[in-house]
Amino acid sequence: MRQFQVPQFIEVEDKIFGPLTLKQFLYVLGGGALIFLLWVFLPFWLAFILALPVGAFFLGLAFYEVNGQPMVKMLENALDHYSNARLYIWKKIDRPRPKENSPQKKAPEYLPKLTESKLKELAWSLDIQNKNSR
C-alpha cells in the first residue's frame, strides 16, 4: 500500500520573489512600469501628480485586504454588483389604517412575557449547551 503526502496549507500562496508571491510581484512590476511610462512621456510635475495615485492603487492591489479578501476580489465584486441588473421585490401588505381624527394606540400583535423564572431557565439551558459542546 502506497502512502501519499497531502499538502497542508493549500490556501497560502508560495513566496517566489523574496517576500512576494507571483501575483504581488506582477502587480508591483506593472505599477512600476506604468509609473516609468508616465515619467518618460509626461512633464515632471504631471508625472509626479499621476504617479502617486497609480502607485497607491497598484500597491493596494498587491498588499491590501478587506475582511481577508484581496483588493482585486473586492473590485471584481463591486464591478459585478454595479454592472449587473438587480431585481428588488416588494410585497405590499394591506393593513387597515387608523382614522386621522381618532388617535389609536394599537398594541403590538405579540409580545412574549419574560418572567424571572423563564429568564433563569433560559440562562441555565444555554449554560448546559455550552458545557456539552466543549
Phi and psi restraints in degrees (value plus and minus 20) as a CYANA .aco file:
   2 ARG   PHI    -112.5   -72.5
   2 ARG   PSI     123.1   163.1
   3 GLN   PHI    -130.9   -90.9
   3 GLN   PSI     116.7   156.7
   4 PHE   PHI    -135.8   -95.8
   4 PHE   PSI     126.0   166.0
   5 GLN   PHI    -108.8   -68.8
   5 GLN   PSI     108.6   148.6
   6 VAL   PHI    -118.4   -78.4
   6 VAL   PSI     110.1   150.1
   7 PRO   PHI     -80.8   -40.8
   7 PRO   PSI     119.0   159.0
   8 GLN   PHI    -113.0   -73.0
   8 GLN   PSI     -60.7   -20.7
   9 PHE   PHI    -133.1   -93.1
   9 PHE   PSI      57.1    97.1
  10 ILE   PHI    -103.7   -63.7
  10 ILE   PSI     -35.3     4.7
  11 GLU   PHI     -99.5   -59.5
  11 GLU   PSI     -42.8    -2.8
  12 VAL   PHI    -106.9   -66.9
  12 VAL   PSI     105.0   145.0
  13 GLU   PHI     -97.4   -57.4
  13 GLU   PSI     129.2   169.2
  14 ASP   PHI     -94.0   -54.0
  14 ASP   PSI     120.1   160.1
  15 LYS   PHI    -103.3   -63.3
  15 LYS   PSI      92.8   132.8
  16 ILE   PHI    -120.6   -80.6
  16 ILE   PSI     -64.9   -24.9
  17 PHE   PHI    -128.0   -88.0
  17 PHE   PSI      62.0   102.0
  18 GLY   PHI      45.8    85.8
  18 GLY   PSI    -143.6  -103.6
  19 PRO   PHI    -106.5   -66.5
  19 PRO   PSI     -13.5    26.5
  20 LEU   PHI    -127.5   -87.5
  20 LEU   PSI     124.3   164.3
  21 THR   PHI    -100.8   -60.8
  21 THR   PSI     154.1   194.1
  22 LEU   PHI     -83.3   -43.3
  22 LEU   PSI     -63.8   -23.8
  23 LYS   PHI     -81.9   -41.9
  23 LYS   PSI     -66.2   -26.2
  24 GLN   PHI     -81.1   -41.1
  24 GLN   PSI     -62.6   -22.6
  25 PHE   PHI     -82.2   -42.2
  25 PHE   PSI     -62.6   -22.6
  26 LEU   PHI     -87.6   -47.6
  26 LEU   PSI     -57.7   -17.7
  27 TYR   PHI     -84.7   -44.7
  27 TYR   PSI     -64.8   -24.8
  28 VAL   PHI     -85.9   -45.9
  28 VAL   PSI     -60.9   -20.9
  29 LEU   PHI     -84.3   -44.3
  29 LEU   PSI     -64.4   -24.4
  30 GLY   PHI     -84.1   -44.1
  30 GLY   PSI     -61.7   -21.7
  31 GLY   PHI     -84.3   -44.3
  31 GLY   PSI     -61.7   -21.7
  32 GLY   PHI     -84.3   -44.3
  32 GLY   PSI     -59.3   -19.3
  33 ALA   PHI     -85.3   -45.3
  33 ALA   PSI     -61.4   -21.4
  34 LEU   PHI     -86.3   -46.3
  34 LEU   PSI     -60.4   -20.4
  35 ILE   PHI     -84.7   -44.7
  35 ILE   PSI     -59.4   -19.4
  36 PHE   PHI     -81.5   -41.5
  36 PHE   PSI     -63.2   -23.2
  37 LEU   PHI     -84.2   -44.2
  37 LEU   PSI     -58.7   -18.7
  38 LEU   PHI     -82.2   -42.2
  38 LEU   PSI     -61.8   -21.8
  39 TRP   PHI     -84.2   -44.2
  39 TRP   PSI     -58.2   -18.2
  40 VAL   PHI     -96.3   -56.3
  40 VAL   PSI     -63.0   -23.0
  41 PHE   PHI    -116.8   -76.8
  41 PHE   PSI     -31.1     8.9
  42 LEU   PHI    -135.8   -95.8
  42 LEU   PSI     138.8   178.8
  43 PRO   PHI     -81.9   -41.9
  43 PRO   PSI     136.7   176.7
  44 PHE   PHI     -74.2   -34.2
  44 PHE   PSI     -69.1   -29.1
  45 TRP   PHI     -85.5   -45.5
  45 TRP   PSI     -58.7   -18.7
  46 LEU   PHI     -92.8   -52.8
  46 LEU   PSI     -59.4   -19.4
  47 ALA   PHI     -83.4   -43.4
  47 ALA   PSI     -59.7   -19.7
  48 PHE   PHI     -85.7   -45.7
  48 PHE   PSI     -63.4   -23.4
  49 ILE   PHI     -84.3   -44.3
  49 ILE   PSI     -61.0   -21.0
  50 LEU   PHI     -99.6   -59.6
  50 LEU   PSI     -45.3    -5.3
  51 ALA   PHI     -89.8   -49.8
  51 ALA   PSI     -52.5   -12.5
  52 LEU   PHI     -82.4   -42.4
  52 LEU   PSI     -73.7   -33.7
  53 PRO   PHI     -88.3   -48.3
  53 PRO   PSI     -53.7   -13.7
  54 VAL   PHI     -84.5   -44.5
  54 VAL   PSI     -65.1   -25.1
  55 GLY   PHI     -83.4   -43.4
  55 GLY   PSI     -63.1   -23.1
  56 ALA   PHI     -83.3   -43.3
  56 ALA   PSI     -59.9   -19.9
  57 PHE   PHI     -83.8   -43.8
  57 PHE   PSI     -67.3   -27.3
  58 PHE   PHI     -90.8   -50.8
  58 PHE   PSI     -53.5   -13.5
  59 LEU   PHI     -87.0   -47.0
  59 LEU   PSI     -56.5   -16.5
  60 GLY   PHI     -83.7   -43.7
  60 GLY   PSI     -61.7   -21.7
  61 LEU   PHI     -80.6   -40.6
  61 LEU   PSI     -57.4   -17.4
  62 ALA   PHI     -97.7   -57.7
  62 ALA   PSI     -59.5   -19.5
  63 PHE   PHI    -142.3  -102.3
  63 PHE   PSI     -42.0    -2.0
  64 TYR   PHI    -101.9   -61.9
  64 TYR   PSI     115.7   155.7
  65 GLU   PHI    -147.8  -107.8
  65 GLU   PSI     122.5   162.5
  66 VAL   PHI    -138.4   -98.4
  66 VAL   PSI      97.0   137.0
  67 ASN   PHI      33.0    73.0
  67 ASN   PSI      21.6    61.6
  68 GLY   PHI      58.3    98.3
  68 GLY   PSI     -17.4    22.6
  69 GLN   PHI    -128.3   -88.3
  69 GLN   PSI     116.4   156.4
  70 PRO   PHI     -85.0   -45.0
  70 PRO   PSI     137.3   177.3
  71 MET   PHI     -81.1   -41.1
  71 MET   PSI     -50.4   -10.4
  72 VAL   PHI     -81.8   -41.8
  72 VAL   PSI     -64.2   -24.2
  73 LYS   PHI     -86.1   -46.1
  73 LYS   PSI     -59.1   -19.1
  74 MET   PHI     -83.4   -43.4
  74 MET   PSI     -63.7   -23.7
  75 LEU   PHI     -85.8   -45.8
  75 LEU   PSI     -58.9   -18.9
  76 GLU   PHI     -82.7   -42.7
  76 GLU   PSI     -63.8   -23.8
  77 ASN   PHI     -85.8   -45.8
  77 ASN   PSI     -59.7   -19.7
  78 ALA   PHI     -85.2   -45.2
  78 ALA   PSI     -64.0   -24.0
  79 LEU   PHI     -83.3   -43.3
  79 LEU   PSI     -61.4   -21.4
  80 ASP   PHI     -83.9   -43.9
  80 ASP   PSI     -62.0   -22.0
  81 HIS   PHI     -84.6   -44.6
  81 HIS   PSI     -64.7   -24.7
  82 TYR   PHI    -102.0   -62.0
  82 TYR   PSI     -37.0     3.0
  83 SER   PHI    -115.1   -75.1
  83 SER   PSI     -44.5    -4.5
  84 ASN   PHI    -108.3   -68.3
  84 ASN   PSI     133.5   173.5
  85 ALA   PHI     -94.0   -54.0
  85 ALA   PSI     125.6   165.6
  86 ARG   PHI    -139.7   -99.7
  86 ARG   PSI     126.0   166.0
  87 LEU   PHI    -138.5   -98.5
  87 LEU   PSI      97.2   137.2
  88 TYR   PHI    -128.3   -88.3
  88 TYR   PSI     107.3   147.3
  89 ILE   PHI    -134.9   -94.9
  89 ILE   PSI     108.3   148.3
  90 TRP   PHI    -145.0  -105.0
  90 TRP   PSI     103.8   143.8
  91 LYS   PHI    -126.7   -86.7
  91 LYS   PSI      95.1   135.1
  92 LYS   PHI     -99.7   -59.7
  92 LYS   PSI     113.0   153.0
  93 ILE   PHI    -127.4   -87.4
  93 ILE   PSI     100.0   140.0
  94 ASP   PHI     -98.0   -58.0
  94 ASP   PSI     100.8   140.8
  95 ARG   PHI    -146.4  -106.4
  95 ARG   PSI     120.7   160.7
  96 PRO   PHI     -87.2   -47.2
  96 PRO   PSI     114.5   154.5
  97 ARG   PHI    -111.3   -71.3
  97 ARG   PSI     124.3   164.3
  98 PRO   PHI     -90.4   -50.4
  98 PRO   PSI     132.8   172.8
  99 LYS   PHI     -85.8   -45.8
  99 LYS   PSI     127.8   167.8
 100 GLU   PHI     -87.5   -47.5
 100 GLU   PSI     -55.6   -15.6
 101 ASN   PHI     -99.7   -59.7
 101 ASN   PSI     -46.4    -6.4
 102 SER   PHI    -129.7   -89.7
 102 SER   PSI      84.1   124.1
 103 PRO   PHI     -90.5   -50.5
 103 PRO   PSI     102.3   142.3
 104 GLN   PHI    -133.5   -93.5
 104 GLN   PSI     112.6   152.6
 105 LYS   PHI    -118.5   -78.5
 105 LYS   PSI      84.6   124.6
 106 LYS   PHI    -106.0   -66.0
 106 LYS   PSI     108.6   148.6
 107 ALA   PHI     -94.2   -54.2
 107 ALA   PSI     127.5   167.5
 108 PRO   PHI     -79.4   -39.4
 108 PRO   PSI     129.6   169.6
 109 GLU   PHI     -85.4   -45.4
 109 GLU   PSI     -58.1   -18.1
 110 TYR   PHI    -165.1  -125.1
 110 TYR   PSI     100.9   140.9
 111 LEU   PHI    -146.7  -106.7
 111 LEU   PSI      92.9   132.9
 112 PRO   PHI     -91.6   -51.6
 112 PRO   PSI     123.9   163.9
 113 LYS   PHI    -112.2   -72.2
 113 LYS   PSI     106.1   146.1
 114 LEU   PHI    -132.4   -92.4
 114 LEU   PSI      80.3   120.3
 115 THR   PHI    -109.5   -69.5
 115 THR   PSI     149.9   189.9
 116 GLU   PHI     -84.2   -44.2
 116 GLU   PSI     -56.8   -16.8
 117 SER   PHI     -88.3   -48.3
 117 SER   PSI     -58.8   -18.8
 118 LYS   PHI     -87.3   -47.3
 118 LYS   PSI     -56.8   -16.8
 119 LEU   PHI     -85.0   -45.0
 119 LEU   PSI     -62.3   -22.3
 120 LYS   PHI     -84.6   -44.6
 120 LYS   PSI     -60.5   -20.5
 121 GLU   PHI     -84.0   -44.0
 121 GLU   PSI     -61.4   -21.4
 122 LEU   PHI     -84.7   -44.7
 122 LEU   PSI     -64.5   -24.5
 123 ALA   PHI     -82.9   -42.9
 123 ALA   PSI     -61.0   -21.0
 124 TRP   PHI     -83.8   -43.8
 124 TRP   PSI     -63.6   -23.6
 125 SER   PHI     -86.7   -46.7
 125 SER   PSI     -55.5   -15.5
 126 LEU   PHI     -87.9   -47.9
 126 LEU   PSI     -58.7   -18.7
 127 ASP   PHI     -83.0   -43.0
 127 ASP   PSI     -61.9   -21.9
 128 ILE   PHI     -84.7   -44.7
 128 ILE   PSI     -62.2   -22.2
 129 GLN   PHI     -84.8   -44.8
 129 GLN   PSI     -59.3   -19.3
 130 ASN   PHI     -85.5   -45.5
 130 ASN   PSI     -59.1   -19.1
 131 LYS   PHI     -90.0   -50.0
 131 LYS   PSI     -56.0   -16.0
 132 ASN   PHI     -93.7   -53.7
 132 ASN   PSI     -47.2    -7.2
 133 SER   PHI    -100.1   -60.1
 133 SER   PSI     -31.6     8.4
